[in-house]
């Protein structure tokens, strides 16, 4: 289904066309300090239109409440009759204290902020939020307050998306730019990342033992851990962690890591202590059972994400939880929009000159946000499509009744001889391909679902990388008609390795008649985590394993004459850290010989969700 012209215009526009009610000179701006339940005071700017009470836009940010770009957006809201209350997070900007603990205090501070806003005389009872990334994450705790009306978390989820390797290139630089602390720098992330490139490219070697020694150390403090298997111990620790107060959780992580305050690096690295299924964003609202957590939400959510966002898997996993477990009427009123963007940057770039919607990132769209607020206030949410998404390749906005699309049919495409890819299942026996993965020369990141000011996010041409000796490629014949692939991508890979632990990465690309291979999406499996329920398990060298690799999601029209390509390697570095293949044993990284099987008994195949082309 197509999207109405009105909604399309708002998705594509850069400047708001909603009429202003007041001149900029009519807006009063003042700073107040809001006291949290533990006495910490958080700096908060208020943008007050002359007619009060009024609906409120409530924003919490670690990036500075008074940046020029944000101030312009807040004044735009206020000129259209909204109060804006924007708050520096604890330990950032003008807020107390002198150190920032990443994510730790958001559950209580978000709730307390909504409690304070709702009690002010200038609030007419409507409270909506907006913002992306960290500013999106902090909206989920706000949604637990019964007086929160609606949230618009952009490029964000509650941390239920799973990845089996750690992010590398973005983490160190970003951790040094957020909040107060002796280890923080005034250099912005977009400048710091290229300054740190040599350090990034010389580090990121993964070589952890299969069982964390921290489990044994913690058993000395927690007697309940004694006698438990590693998986049971991880589950117990996560449940214990979730039972703690915000301050106690921060103390726990500081105690384990030895850090003076909790950084993004600490939150990323401590995840495996709780089990690899616990991602970094679970810390914004820790819960043993995410389904029950979703059932506690009070505010109507409108999720916004992008096909090349680095957390799109989490946003869509969160959406599915909302659709299954959120209470009514919130479940029916929830909406999601999936744009062609990366993380706050343009993502899909094909035919960009003809399509202005590809030239900006869609976030902080004042018109769109105001339209949603008015829709909620009017009670006319049923007028909006439940799902709006951008179909790349066709360069069209589409709508759907739900996600995943009910009409999508999972279709296997099998790896074949001489690098072929087809719908025909293999018949031959003992057919296989090999490559050697060297951690000292890992297959490089060149684009895709990343956050970077060094590597271009989004739809880059990966054909040069596909020619490397450590990459296997499998390609269809030119398509006779258009193929719409919309939904979850999955690789069933029968493979063996000479190593006890290694990685397998799979990418989907759209090959045009001129030979360019446009990256759509990819995923990486750390082989030790092939069965998360069993925890980290070594490989038996030479043994064949059926590996299911989550390649995340996409929406793309492969046009007639184009070809579908899958490539397989063992690294996506420096996006993810690189596996040393040692499985925790001491020593220098070693090369691993990887064998991919494609015979009748081991039919390696990619599963593509094919939709009817309209």
TAVEN-V811028 format. One line per field, one symbol per residue. ss: DSSP state (h for helix, s for strand, l for the rest). A space follows every 10 residues. Layout:
ss->???
This chain:
ss->lsllhhhhhh hhllllllll lllhhhlsss ssssslllll ssssssssll lllsssssss sllllllhhh hhhhhhhhhl llssssssll llllllllll lllllhhhhh hhhhhhhhll llssssssll sslhhhhhhh hhllllllls slssllllll llllllslll hhhhhlllll llllllllhh hhhhhlhhhh hhllssllll llhhhhhhhl llhhhllllh hhhhhhhhhh hhhllhhhhh hhhhhhhlll lllhhhhhhl hhhhlllllh hhhhhllllh hhhhllllls ssssssssll lhhhhhhhhh hhhhhllllh hhhlssssss sslllsllll lhhhlhhhll lllllhhhhh hhhhhhhhll hhhlllssss sslllsssss llllllllss ssssslhhhs ssllllllll lsssssslhh hllslllsll lllllllsll slllhhhlll lsssslllll llssssssss ssssssslll llssssssss slllllssss sssssshhhl lhhhllllll llllssssss ssssssssll llsssssssl llsllslssl llllllllll lssssssssl lsslssssss slll
